[in-house]
């Protein structure tokens, strides 16, 4: 097992790799972290008895503190059933990233040392939580960590020490190809099956396709059961790599609802190795497997969508061109939303300037597609 950190301007792609390939994958954007694990001084702005919780201002956003995560908090003003009252100042930690217009989920169940950091004053960030490299390194404590940027190595050393080593290139072609494939909505599984992923705001639907395996001769029913069963480890692996979260429905291929339900024990066993402990809840009347996988960090498909992701992809391409010919002074022309996203990410711009030896030249072009960009001299 090895943890790899491939740095680009404003973004670090992190992979845990074993003998079978990618096991875990994450994207870390230092200029726009998801906030999970961050410790804040917060102020309760509203009690919401109907929701059994409170809104807490944490600086630039309002998080939600469930009553079950607040009752163990000593030393703050309280009302009702011993819960913090409006206006109370307390230390809170982010346990789940913001999603769908909702603020982050919080907890006040902290150590005495963390509570003592809150003190008094306006809402403020007290300490950042672990980044994606640290998270994967903690998940695989015996694995060395290889990073391909000296500044990144220096940033990681205080937390990871001698485990971090500088290499010329973190991702080889195989790892890079596997990581790039996670941006696609379909994936090949061992044995010849394919899965198709369809995220929606309410749930993620996964369709298994047996392709040529569905047309074999002989006992088709038994062959379909065997093919679906063989696909289960790959299905669980793709869910983990893509960090699919919340409600997940899986449509198996070529099986009656009764035969699908018989796959339950094998599916549960395939999911058992996932550190987020997804649960198989059962099968619907249509034979769809119902799985719930806890959401902590945003799923990969959300991170790879939108203007910020497009802008960082452009910076990655720009950095590659400058590395190939340092004499060049290219300009990034991009759609207005992409330009605005990059203007809000000072870390990414500074990172590119460090690599290029000059500031980023950025121009908005309303004639481009909404997420379009173009590199020009």
N, C-alpha and C positions, 0 to 999 in steps of 0.2 A: 504494500500500500504506500502511496505517495500523494502528497498534496501539492498541486501546481497552481501558481498565481501568475497569470499573463496580464501585464499592465499595458494600458493604452491611455491616451489623454482622458482623464475624468472617469475612468472605468477600469475595474480589475475583474477579469473572469477567473473563477476559482473552481478547480476540479479535484476531486479525490479519485484516484485511478488505482485499480487493482489489476490482477492478471487478466480479468475478463473485460477490461475497459473502464468506462466511466461508471462510478458508483454514486457520487454526489456531485452536484453542480450548482453554482451560485454566481450571481453578478453583484458586485459591490461598486457603488458610485459615491465616492467620498464627498462630492459636492451636493449630493441629494440622498443622504442615507434614509433608510426606512424608519429609523428611530427605535427599533426593537432593542430592549435592554438599556435604553437611556434612562438616567436618573435625573429627575426634575424637582425643583421647588414649585409646587402648584398651589392654586387657590381655588377653593370650591365656589363656583359661581351660581349653581342651582341644584337644589335637591329635587329628585324626580321619583316620588314614591311609587308612581304607576310603573316605572321601569326598574324599580328596586336598585337605584343607584344615583350617582351625582355627575354633573358636568364639572370638569376641573380645567381651569386655564393653566396651560403649561408653557406659554410663550409662543405666540404665532398660531396657536391651535387650541381647541378644546378637546380633551380626552374624556372617556367615560370610565368612571370608577364604580364597579358593582358594589353593592352593600356587603357582599360576602368577602370582598377584598379590602374593605375599609374598617371592619369591626375590630380588627386587632391593632388598630393604630392608637397609641396612647399620646396624651399630651397636647391635644388640640380641642377647640371648642366643640361641643356635641349637642345634639338635639334628638328628640324622638327616642328611638330604641338604642341609644348609646352610639349613634353614628355621627360622623363629623357634620357640623352645621355649615350653612352658607357663610362664606367669608373666612373659613378656616384655612390656615396655611399648613401644608404638610408635604412630606417627601413622597413621591410616587415614581414608579418605574413602568415603562411601556412594556406590555406583554404581548401585544398584537398590533401590527401596523395598521394604519388607516386604510379604509377600503370603501369604495362606492359612495364617496361623499360623507362617510361617517369617520369621526375622529378615532385616534388610537385607543385601544383598551389598556387600562391601567391597573396597577395593584399598589396598595400601601402596606402590604405585608413584607416588611424590610427588616434588615438587621438594625440594631441600635446605632451602629456606626453610620449607616446610611441615613437613618432618620436625623441624626445629629447634624448632618450636612445641610439640612434644609434651612435652619436658622429662621430669619425673618426677612421680609422684603418682597419685591414683585416676583412673579413667575420667572423662572430662569432654568436653563440647562445646567446641571451640576456635573454630570459626567457622562461621556458617551458609552454606549454598550459595546460589546464585542463586534468587530467587523466580520465579513464573510470568511476571510482567511482564518481568523481566530476561531470562528465557529466550527469550520471543518477540521481545523487542527485539534480542537477539543474533542470532536467526534471520533477522530482517529489519532489518539495520543501517541502512538508509537511511530507514526509516519513522519518522515522528514518533509520540510516545506521548501520548495524551490520556487524562487521568484526571479523574474527577468528584468528588474529595474532596481538600480541601486538606491534610489530614494524610497522605494517601497520597502526594500529590505531594512533600511534604517528606521522606517516607521514601525515595522513589525517587531524589530529586535527587542524592545522593552518588554513586550508581552510573551514572545516566543523564544527569545534567547538564541542559543546556538542551533536550534532546530532549523532556522531560516538560513538558506544559502543562496547566493547569487549565481544564476546561470545565464547563458547567452540567450536561450530561448526556452520558455516554460512549456509551451504546447508544441509537440511535434505535429506532423501532418495528420496522423491518425486521430489524436485527441482533438485537434482543431476541427476536423471533419465531423467527429461525433458531437462536439459542442454546437457547431453550426446547424446540424440536423435537428437539434431541439427547437429551433425556430420554426420548423415546418409543422404542419398540422397532421402529418401522417408519419408513421415509422414502421420499418420492417422488424419483424420479430423472429427469433430463432424458430426454425421449422417451416418457414415459408409464409406464415400468416402476416397480416398487416393490421395496424390499428390506426384509426382516424379520430382525432380529438376535436371536439366542438365546444369551446367555452361559451357560456352565456352568463348574464348577470346573476341568474338564480342557481345554476348548477353547471357541471361539466359533463357532457355526454361523450362516451367512448364507444366506437363501433369497431368490432373485430371483423375482419374480412379474411376468409380462408383462401380466396383466389383459386388457383389451380387445385389446391388441396380438396376443394369441395366437389370436384368432379371425378374423383377416383372410382375405380371399380370395386366390387365386393360389397361388404356390409357398410353402406354409407353412414348409417347412424353411429356405428361404433367408431368409424374413422373420424367423423365429426367430433365426437366426444374426445377422442385421443388428441386431435389437432387443437381443440380449444384448451384442453388441459395442458398441453405442451406450451401454449402461448402464455399461460398465467405468470410464470416468473418474469418474462419480458414485459408483460402488462404492468406488474407491480414496479418493476425497475423504471419504466417510463413515467409512471405517476410520481415516483420519488425524484427523478432527475428534473422533471418539469415543475415540481412542487405544486402539483394540482391540489386544490384545497377546497374545503367545504363539501357540499353534496356532489357525489359522482355517481353516474349511472352507466353501467357497462352492458352493451348489447352483444351477447355472444352469437356466433354464426351457426346457422343450420341445425339448431336444436329446439325441441319442444320445451315449453316452460318446465315440465317435470325433469327432463334431462339436464336442463340448465341448473336447476336447484341442486342436483347431485354434485355439481362442481364446487359447491360451497366450502367443504372442508379443505380442498386443494387451494382455493382462492384465499381463504383465511390464512393458510400456511404460507402462501407466497407473500402476503402482506405483513407477516409477523416480523420480518427483519427491518422494517421501516422505523426509524427513530421517532417519527411522529405518531406511531401506533394507530394507523387507520383501522376502522372497524367495519366489518361486513355486517350490515343490519338485516340482510335477507334478500329475498327476490320479490319483485312485484308480480301481479297477476299476469303480466305480459312476459315475465321471465327476465326482466332487467335486474341485474345485481345492483343493490343499493349500498354504497360505501360512503362513509364520512371520514374525511381526513382533516385534522385540525389546521386552521389557517393561523400562522404566526407571521411569516414574511410573505410579501406579495408573490403570487405565482409567476413563473417565468414569462408566460404570454403577456401578462400586464407590463412587465418590465421592458419587454421588447417592442411595445407598441407606443405610439405617440411621438410628439415633436422632440422631446428630450432624447429618446432612444435614436431617432433619426439623426439628430445633431451629433451625438457621440459616435455613431457609425461613420459620419462624415469626417470627424476629427481623426478617427482611426485610419481612414484612407489617406487623409492629409498627412498624418505623421509618417505613414509608410512611404509616401512619395518624397517627403523631405529627407527621410533616412536614406533613400536610394540616391538622392542628389541634393546634398546640403546647400548647393548654390541657388537652388530654386527659391522663389518667393511667391508661392501660390496664394490665391484669394479664394475664400469659400463663399460662393453665392448660394443662398438658401431661401426657402419659403419664409415668410414673416414669422410664422409660429415657431419654426425651427430656430430662427435667429433669436427670438425672444427667450426660448428655452436655454440657449447657449449663453445669452447675456446674463441669465440668472444663475449660471453655474460658473462662478469665478474660479473654482478649483480646476475645472476642465480647461479653461482658457489659460490659466497659469501653467498648467502641466504641458500644454502644447507649446507655449512660449519657451519653457525650459528646454524642451526637446529641439525646437526649431531655432532657438537663439534670437527670436524676434516675436513680437505680439501677433496674435491672430488677426488677420484682415478678413472682416466679415461684412457681407453686403446682403440686404434683403431684396428679394425679387418676387413681387406678387404674381408674376406670370408663371412661376413654377407650380407644380402640383403641391397640394397642402403639406406633404412631408418631403418634398423634393429638394435636392441640393446638387451643386455642380462645382467642381474644382477647376479654376482657370488661372492663368498667369496674371 
